[in-house]
Amino acid sequence: MQESIDGKSTLTGWVLAIVRAMRASGIEAEDVMREVGMDPALLVGGYIRYSQGQMSRLWERAIALSGDEAFGLLVAEQVRPATFHVLGYAMSTSATLGRALHRFSRFCRLISDSCTAVLTENGENVTLEFFFDTGNSPLVFQTIDTVVASVLAYSRWIGGEAFAPIEVEFRHAEPAEAQAYRTFFRCDVHYRAPRTSITFARSDLDRPILAADEELASMLDRLAQEYLEKRMSGRTAVRVRDLMIANLANGTVSKTEIAKALNLTERTLLRRLKAEGTTFADVLNDVRQELAFQYLRRPGMTVSEVAYLLGFSDENTFSRAFKRMTGRRPGTVIAARAQEQSQPAHP
């Protein structure tokens, strides 16, 4: 049985990509796995998971032994359908890259319990934004970079073309190997950004996938949904949080809408949240507070725009709620953002 830390874990397929990258770097991967308390035998087939704590230790050793701060980009190049389990096959049989990314955003919790992704469209641009929920265990920044890079690498692989996104944003400082990132992504890469995201041109996401079979992809969707429901059993608050993040910008999130999306009655939804020691309002407040800080730190974002994205009726209502939740006014966060942007960035 694998160690469990904060109940968060990652699929063996993802570990296999790291193992292949270590082997390509001349590292004895199985020895490293045993060193950090991971059983290499579990890599062979099946829907097995390793804990977040084990994954962090594996990453730290792999980076140290490789001596490459951009090791995560090597891992991204190793991603294949099995890396993402059933989701990978559903993506590879999608009609277009856009459909594949929609599936990724819907089911990425299958890959790692720590990641949620939201796909939003803005004119001719489409942005995939990543949210990482790691509790009190900070992630090695390369693990975040690998998720973003893997989405691009896999999209290139199933699409058959090495296209470039419009831009990539990371919240961490610029790494020493920044040139390797520019070479991999082939676009502007921004660090110390207010979000972690990758933005594509809509025309690139309209590219057809050669192995497309939407009938098969739909069947795989149902299987992915079954896995997700089993994985999230007894973790209703996590599923509610994911749905809130995905739907807040589309309007006010209601108990009725969330319950319907989870195939539950409203009464059952509230009862399950209560059994987990929380309420619908508590989850919504936590999500709004988390996203509010992220949105307010984005360059050019106004308080009115943030209020809209978080489902508030107007700017004043949002400002009062933000002050009540954080003890601060939205304007103070924006002022701090402006001050930070005026300072020179250091790696």
C-alpha positions as CSV (number, residue, x, y, z in Angstrom):
1,M,0.0,0.0,0.0
2,Q,1.3,3.4,-0.9
3,E,1.7,6.2,1.6
4,S,-1.0,8.8,1.7
5,I,-0.4,12.5,2.5
6,D,-3.3,14.8,2.6
7,G,-5.2,12.2,0.5
8,K,-3.6,13.5,-2.7
9,S,-2.0,11.2,-5.2
10,T,-0.8,10.8,-8.8
11,L,-1.3,8.1,-11.5
12,T,1.5,5.6,-12.3
13,G,1.4,6.7,-15.9
14,W,2.7,10.1,-14.8
15,V,5.5,8.4,-12.8
16,L,6.4,6.4,-15.9
17,A,7.1,9.6,-17.8
18,I,9.4,10.7,-15.1
19,V,11.1,7.3,-15.0
20,R,11.7,7.4,-18.8
21,A,13.2,10.9,-18.5
22,M,15.5,9.7,-15.7
23,R,16.6,6.8,-17.8
24,A,17.3,9.1,-20.8
25,S,19.5,11.2,-18.4
26,G,21.5,8.1,-17.4
27,I,19.8,7.8,-13.9
28,E,19.0,4.4,-12.4
29,A,15.3,5.2,-12.0
30,E,14.2,2.1,-10.0
31,D,17.0,2.7,-7.4
32,V,15.8,6.3,-7.0
33,M,12.2,5.1,-6.6
34,R,13.1,2.7,-3.8
35,E,15.2,5.4,-2.2
36,V,12.2,7.7,-1.8
37,G,9.9,4.8,-0.7
38,M,8.1,4.0,-4.0
39,D,7.6,0.5,-5.2
40,P,8.7,0.2,-8.9
41,A,6.6,-2.9,-9.3
42,L,3.4,-0.8,-9.2
43,L,4.4,0.8,-12.5
44,V,3.3,-2.2,-14.5
45,G,-0.3,-1.7,-15.6
46,G,-3.4,-0.9,-13.6
47,Y,-4.9,2.2,-12.1
48,I,-2.4,2.6,-9.2
49,R,-1.4,5.9,-7.6
50,Y,1.5,7.3,-5.7
51,S,1.1,9.8,-2.9
52,Q,2.0,13.5,-3.3
53,G,4.7,13.2,-0.7
54,Q,6.4,10.4,-2.6
55,M,6.1,12.4,-5.9
56,S,7.7,15.4,-4.4
57,R,10.7,13.4,-3.1
58,L,11.0,11.7,-6.5
59,W,11.1,15.0,-8.3
60,E,13.7,16.5,-5.9
61,R,16.0,13.5,-6.4
62,A,15.5,13.4,-10.2
63,I,16.3,17.1,-10.5
64,A,19.3,16.8,-8.2
65,L,20.8,13.8,-10.0
66,S,20.2,15.1,-13.5
67,G,21.6,18.5,-12.6
68,D,19.1,20.0,-14.9
69,E,16.7,22.7,-13.6
70,A,14.6,22.2,-16.8
71,F,14.2,18.4,-16.2
72,G,10.5,18.8,-16.3
73,L,10.6,19.6,-20.0
74,L,12.3,16.3,-20.6
75,V,9.5,14.6,-18.7
76,A,6.9,16.4,-20.9
77,E,8.5,14.9,-24.0
78,Q,7.9,11.4,-22.6
79,V,4.1,11.9,-22.4
80,R,2.0,9.4,-24.3
81,P,-1.7,8.3,-24.1
82,A,-1.0,5.9,-21.2
83,T,0.5,8.7,-19.2
84,F,-3.0,10.2,-18.8
85,H,-4.7,6.8,-18.5
86,V,-8.2,6.7,-20.1
87,L,-8.1,10.5,-20.5
88,G,-5.1,10.2,-22.8
89,Y,-6.9,7.9,-25.1
90,A,-10.0,10.0,-25.1
91,M,-7.9,13.1,-26.0
92,S,-6.1,11.2,-28.8
93,T,-9.4,10.2,-30.4
94,S,-11.0,13.7,-30.1
95,A,-12.1,15.4,-33.4
96,T,-9.9,18.4,-32.8
97,L,-7.2,19.7,-30.4
98,G,-9.8,22.0,-28.9
99,R,-12.1,19.0,-28.0
100,A,-9.0,17.3,-26.6
101,L,-8.3,20.2,-24.3
102,H,-11.9,20.4,-23.2
103,R,-11.6,16.8,-22.1
104,F,-8.3,17.5,-20.3
105,S,-9.9,20.3,-18.3
106,R,-12.9,18.1,-17.4
107,F,-11.0,15.1,-16.3
108,C,-7.5,16.2,-15.2
109,R,-8.3,15.3,-11.6
110,L,-7.8,11.7,-12.7
111,I,-4.1,12.4,-13.4
112,S,-3.4,14.3,-10.1
113,D,-5.6,15.2,-7.2
114,S,-3.7,18.5,-6.9
115,C,-4.6,20.0,-10.3
116,T,-7.7,21.6,-11.7
117,A,-7.8,23.2,-15.2
118,V,-10.2,25.6,-16.7
119,L,-10.5,26.4,-20.4
120,T,-11.8,29.9,-21.4
121,E,-12.3,31.5,-24.7
122,N,-11.6,35.2,-25.5
123,G,-12.1,36.1,-29.1
124,E,-9.5,34.3,-31.2
125,N,-7.6,33.2,-28.1
126,V,-8.2,30.2,-25.9
127,T,-6.5,29.9,-22.5
128,L,-6.0,26.8,-20.3
129,E,-5.5,28.0,-16.7
130,F,-4.2,25.7,-14.0
131,F,-5.1,25.7,-10.3
132,F,-3.0,23.7,-7.9
133,D,-4.5,22.6,-4.6
134,T,-1.7,21.1,-2.5
135,G,-2.8,21.8,1.0
136,N,0.2,22.5,3.2
137,S,2.6,20.7,0.9
138,P,4.3,23.1,-1.6
139,L,5.1,21.6,-5.0
140,V,8.5,21.6,-6.6
141,F,8.1,24.2,-9.3
142,Q,9.2,21.8,-12.0
143,T,6.1,19.6,-11.4
144,I,3.9,22.6,-12.3
145,D,6.0,23.4,-15.4
146,T,5.7,19.7,-16.5
147,V,1.9,19.8,-16.4
148,V,1.8,22.8,-18.6
149,A,4.5,21.5,-20.9
150,S,2.9,18.1,-21.1
151,V,-0.4,19.5,-22.4
152,L,1.5,21.2,-25.2
153,A,3.8,18.2,-26.0
154,Y,0.9,15.8,-26.1
155,S,-1.2,18.2,-28.2
156,R,1.7,18.4,-30.7
157,W,2.0,14.6,-30.6
158,I,-1.7,13.8,-31.3
159,G,-2.0,16.7,-33.7
160,G,1.0,15.7,-35.7
161,E,2.4,19.3,-35.8
162,A,4.8,21.2,-33.7
163,F,2.7,24.3,-33.4
164,A,3.5,27.1,-30.9
165,P,1.1,28.6,-28.4
166,I,0.7,32.4,-28.1
167,E,2.1,32.7,-24.6
168,V,2.8,30.8,-21.4
169,E,2.6,32.2,-17.8
170,F,4.2,30.8,-14.6
171,R,3.8,32.2,-11.1
172,H,7.3,31.3,-10.0
173,A,10.5,33.2,-10.7
174,E,12.4,32.8,-13.9
175,P,14.6,29.7,-13.8
176,A,18.3,29.6,-14.6
177,E,17.4,27.4,-17.7
178,A,15.0,30.0,-19.1
179,Q,16.4,29.5,-22.6
180,A,15.4,25.9,-22.5
181,Y,11.8,27.0,-21.8
182,R,11.8,29.4,-24.7
183,T,13.1,26.7,-27.0
184,F,10.5,24.2,-25.8
185,F,7.4,26.4,-25.9
186,R,8.5,28.5,-28.9
187,C,6.7,31.6,-27.6
188,D,6.9,34.3,-24.9
189,V,7.2,32.8,-21.5
190,H,6.3,35.1,-18.6
191,Y,7.5,34.5,-15.0
192,R,6.2,35.9,-11.7
193,A,2.8,36.1,-13.5
194,P,-0.5,36.3,-11.6
195,R,-1.5,32.9,-13.0
196,T,-0.3,29.6,-14.4
197,S,-1.6,29.2,-18.0
198,I,-1.0,28.5,-21.6
199,T,-2.8,30.5,-24.3
200,F,-3.5,29.1,-27.8
201,A,-4.8,30.6,-31.0
202,R,-8.3,29.3,-31.8
203,S,-7.2,28.4,-35.3
204,D,-4.6,25.9,-33.8
205,L,-7.2,24.3,-31.7
206,D,-9.4,23.8,-34.7
207,R,-6.8,21.4,-36.1
208,P,-8.2,17.9,-36.8
209,I,-6.6,14.9,-35.0
210,L,-5.7,12.2,-37.5
211,A,-6.9,9.4,-35.2
212,A,-10.2,11.1,-34.5
213,D,-13.1,8.9,-33.5
214,E,-15.6,10.9,-31.5
215,E,-17.9,7.9,-30.9
216,L,-15.0,6.1,-29.2
217,A,-14.0,9.3,-27.4
218,S,-17.5,9.6,-26.0
219,M,-17.3,6.0,-24.8
220,L,-14.0,6.8,-23.1
221,D,-15.6,9.9,-21.5
222,R,-18.1,7.7,-19.8
223,L,-15.3,5.4,-18.5
224,A,-13.4,8.5,-17.3
225,Q,-16.5,9.8,-15.5
226,E,-16.8,6.4,-13.7
227,Y,-13.2,6.6,-12.6
228,L,-13.6,10.2,-11.5
229,E,-16.8,9.4,-9.5
230,K,-15.0,6.5,-7.8
231,R,-12.0,8.6,-7.1
232,M,-14.0,11.5,-5.7
233,S,-16.3,9.3,-3.6
234,G,-16.6,10.8,-0.1
235,R,-14.9,14.0,-1.4
236,T,-17.9,16.0,-2.4
237,A,-16.3,19.4,-1.4
238,V,-13.4,18.8,-3.8
239,R,-15.8,18.2,-6.7
240,V,-17.9,21.2,-5.8
241,R,-14.8,23.3,-5.7
242,D,-13.8,22.2,-9.2
243,L,-17.2,22.9,-10.6
244,M,-17.3,26.3,-9.0
245,I,-13.9,27.3,-10.4
246,A,-15.0,26.2,-13.9
247,N,-18.4,27.9,-13.8
248,L,-18.1,31.1,-11.7
249,A,-17.3,33.3,-14.7
250,N,-20.5,32.1,-16.5
251,G,-22.7,33.6,-13.7
252,T,-23.8,32.9,-10.2
253,V,-23.1,29.3,-9.1
254,S,-26.2,27.8,-7.4
255,K,-26.7,24.7,-5.3
256,T,-29.2,23.5,-7.9
257,E,-26.7,23.8,-10.8
258,I,-23.9,22.1,-8.8
259,A,-26.2,19.3,-7.6
260,K,-27.4,18.6,-11.1
261,A,-23.8,18.5,-12.5
262,L,-23.0,15.9,-9.8
263,N,-26.2,13.9,-10.5
264,L,-27.4,14.5,-6.9
265,T,-30.4,16.1,-5.4
266,E,-29.8,19.5,-3.7
267,R,-30.6,17.9,-0.3
268,T,-28.1,15.1,-0.9
269,L,-25.4,17.5,-1.9
270,L,-25.9,19.6,1.3
271,R,-26.0,16.5,3.4
272,R,-22.7,15.2,2.0
273,L,-21.0,18.5,2.4
274,K,-22.1,18.6,6.1
275,A,-20.7,15.1,6.6
276,E,-17.4,16.4,5.4
277,G,-17.5,19.3,7.9
278,T,-18.3,22.1,5.5
279,T,-21.2,23.9,3.8
280,F,-21.9,25.1,0.2
281,A,-21.4,28.7,1.4
282,D,-18.0,27.8,3.0
283,V,-16.7,26.2,-0.2
284,L,-18.0,29.1,-2.3
285,N,-16.3,31.7,0.0
286,D,-13.0,29.8,0.0
287,V,-13.0,29.6,-3.9
288,R,-13.9,33.2,-4.3
289,Q,-11.2,34.3,-1.9
290,E,-8.6,32.2,-3.6
291,L,-9.5,33.4,-7.1
292,A,-10.0,37.0,-6.0
293,F,-6.4,37.3,-5.0
294,Q,-5.3,35.7,-8.3
295,Y,-7.5,38.0,-10.4
296,L,-6.7,41.2,-8.5
297,R,-2.9,40.6,-9.1
298,R,-3.4,40.3,-12.9
299,P,-2.1,43.3,-14.8
300,G,-4.9,45.5,-16.1
301,M,-7.7,43.7,-14.2
302,T,-10.2,46.0,-12.6
303,V,-12.3,45.5,-9.5
304,S,-15.5,45.4,-11.6
305,E,-14.1,42.7,-13.8
306,V,-13.1,40.6,-10.8
307,A,-16.5,41.0,-9.3
308,Y,-18.1,39.8,-12.6
309,L,-15.7,36.8,-12.9
310,L,-16.5,35.7,-9.3
311,G,-20.3,35.9,-9.8
312,F,-21.0,39.0,-7.7
313,S,-23.9,41.3,-8.8
314,D,-21.7,44.5,-8.7
315,E,-18.4,45.9,-7.6
316,N,-19.6,47.2,-4.2
317,T,-21.0,43.8,-3.2
318,F,-17.7,42.2,-4.1
319,S,-15.7,44.8,-2.3
320,R,-17.7,44.4,0.9
321,A,-17.5,40.6,0.7
322,F,-13.7,40.7,0.1
323,K,-13.2,43.0,3.0
324,R,-15.2,40.7,5.2
325,M,-13.3,37.6,4.1
326,T,-9.8,39.1,4.1
327,G,-9.8,42.2,6.2
328,R,-8.5,44.1,3.1
329,R,-10.0,46.1,0.4
330,P,-9.5,45.0,-3.3
331,G,-7.8,48.3,-4.0
332,T,-5.0,47.5,-1.6
333,V,-4.2,44.3,-3.5
334,I,-4.2,46.2,-6.8
335,A,-1.9,48.8,-5.3
336,A,0.5,46.1,-4.0
337,R,0.4,44.6,-7.5
338,A,1.4,47.9,-9.1
339,Q,4.2,48.3,-6.6
340,E,5.5,44.7,-7.3
341,Q,5.5,45.3,-11.1
342,S,7.6,48.5,-10.6
343,Q,10.3,46.4,-8.9
344,P,13.0,44.7,-11.1
345,A,12.4,41.0,-11.3
346,H,15.1,38.7,-10.0
347,P,15.3,34.9,-10.6
